[in-house]
Amino acid sequence: MSLPLSLLILFVAAFLEVGGDALVRSGLNAPTSLSRMLFFLFGALVLFAYGWVVNAPPWDFSKLLGVYVVFFFIATQLISLLVFHARPSVSTLIGGAFIVVGGAIMFIGDLR
């Protein structure tokens, strides 16, 4: 599998994982039992899609885990901002910078 395709799959997987969690979180705060059930159902489907997307390719996932964590952090911050209107704190952004740098170190090291 090509590296760009692997990165795209990890990017999609991160958004599916965070999106599924956001749906479950929304279900916990839904006003009616029907909407709560629908949020939980869609959340479960999206989380299943995440599990399938991230595990279907025949790759050594441990070598790509650092990049996945970076994508997961970015997806979390974007969905938190766009869906829940929560801005990241300065400490979250600083910690996130360490996550991005750490992921880059692991990614570059695993390319060799």
C-alpha positions, 0 to 999 in steps of 0.5 A: 500500500502506498504511503499517501493512501495509508495516510489518507486511510488513517486520516479518515479513520481518525475522523470516524473515531472522533465523529462516532464519539461525538455522536454518542456524546450528542446522544447522551444530551439528546432531548428525547429518547428517540433522538437519543437512540438515533444518535447512539445507533449512528454513533455505533455505526460510525465507530464500527466503520472506524474499526473496519477502516483502520484494521482492514489494510494489511499494514504494520499499524504500530509503525503508523500509530504516531501519525494516527495519534496526530490525526486523532488530535487534529480531528478531535480539535476540529470536531470539538470546535465545529460541533461543540463550539469549544475552543482549545486552551493554550495548554491544549495547543501547546500539548498538541504541538508536542503530539505533532512533533512526536508523531513526525519524529516517529513517522520519519524514523519509521520511513528508514 
